Amino acid sequence: MTEQRLAGGRTHMCGSLRAGDAGGRVVLAGWVARRRDHGGVVFLDLRDREGPVQVVAHPDDAPEAFRAASEAKLESVVLVRGEVRLRPEGTANAGLATGEVEVAAGDIEVLSMSDTPPFPVEDDVQVEEALRLTYRYLDLRRPEMTGVLRLRHRMFGTVRQFFDERGFVDVETPTLTKSTPEGARDFLVPSRLQRGKVYALPQSPQMFKQLLMVAGLDRYYQIVRCMRDEDLRADRHWEFTQLDLEMSFASEEDVFEVLESLFARVWREYLGVEIRVPFPRLTYDESVARFGTDKPDTRFGMELADVTTAFGATAFRAFASAIERGGCVAGFAAPGAGTWSRKELDALVPEATARGATGLVWIALEGGQARSPVLSHISPEEIAAVSEATGAGDGDLVLLVADQPGRVAVALDGLRRLLAARLGLVPERRWDFLWITEFPVFEWSEEEARWVAKHHPFTSPVSDDLEPETARARAYDIVLNGIELGSGSVRIHRPDLQRRVFEVMGITGEEATDKFGHMLEAFRFGVPPHAGFAFGLDRVLMLLSGKENIRDVIAFPKTSSGSELLTGAPSEPSQEQLDQLGMRFGPLGR
Ligand code: ASP
């Protein structure tokens, strides 16, 4: 801890006392983490954010302190005056930073008595998450959680320092604003003064950061809260904190260099790990062909192979009809899984269908023989071709899926991750950072029956060719161990090109003016070429702290159904509030 004056007359933090403090008089305050009575002496573990220290209250030395210690319930806040001394021979606790000392209490004052907490405030307690979230302040009192919040704070500090050193300017952008398309639903806030109108909460500061480049800021960054109304997952939260940046006159290479240096610094500082820079790069097409996804986990092999041609004249109806319908057959080899039992192998079929495949064919190669439920339908030549394409050898398992390419890719990506985990092929403490480049500019939205932007509509195409099926973008993602950390792109800075991109997406005339008129207008007044990036800081923290759920790195998160259990949000508005906004709710379910 840095030097600072402690409030409340305290001389030390509980968790900071060491053997060198022995003999000194101290004033401490904290929470009663534990209480034990031993032969008429009371031992308290007094905890503050630096950790616990043992306090001893002896009835003969300090009867008042002894009485207070006996009565203080767990989690009460107490002030202790006493003397630090070395613990008696043989009683030091090596597992505790303060384990060599204890504080002999002269005086104990209960500042706030606690009720019995709904769960023990200890690390490693098995408590239902809902209870933890309802009493989040108790949950955060646990050293592990306090530790995460402090790590978060420190990491943000490192990030700010990094960008400051590199000449980036931190500029805040509005929270009540206009819809910024990032592919999710907006959260809307009705306007009281302008009835019938709404603000959108920002899905990102995208338009503002580009406008800051038009304004001549040159380099912008911000640690900013973004809001996206989309399905929640273990690594996704509606309100997330993003590191957002934009650079003028920059190309991909400039952006890559900044982010690689930042990640290298954070990994060095917080994990003591030197990561490899520059990060390897993979185009979107290559990534999908080799891994079935644009977020590949490259820590293990098992790359996919397209084996459609091997089944060009197959007698196996399921494959033949998938190919006839314009589909493909692809798969991969799982090393060593060829020895799995029939039961284990059959159990992979529902895993495949759960990931969208219509079916799964497994072929186990063992002792020069092939086992498969469809062995009578596929020829030895086909098996040989598949083995060669997937690199499968004796003892290995080949998994094949036949369908439309998109579905095949999704299913195989999922199966590949699943098998790698089951086979123990995912190395620990390995950090595979990767750039994925040249994303498609557009993707077809079934829901909207039109082309939409794969990244966002301000992303520059690689060339002026805007054929929606084939156009590629100067867009890039950072992927780490199969998780997308963030995205960015070189932006369009020509109004004519921007208009044409809107046109492909069916946004023309009035709609273009209404939604993006401010951008088109700004682009009339001198726009530097610019590029940027954004990544989720919560996700990075999750990885740094080894947490599996993003909620564990956010102080006050929401549940997967969007409830804030602590405050009870969302709640019903009062009639008065609705009247002020000129709003009325329709019948539920509409
Ligand atoms: N606005 C993008 C996002 O939030 C990032 C970017 O293009 O800079 O994903």
Boltz pocket constraint, residues with backbone or C-beta under 6 A from the ligand:
constraints:
  - pocket:
      binder: B
      contacts: [[A, 182], [A, 203], [A, 204], [A, 205], [A, 206], [A, 245], [A, 456], [A, 487], [A, 488], [A, 489], [A, 532], [A, 533], [A, 534]]
      max_distance: 6.0
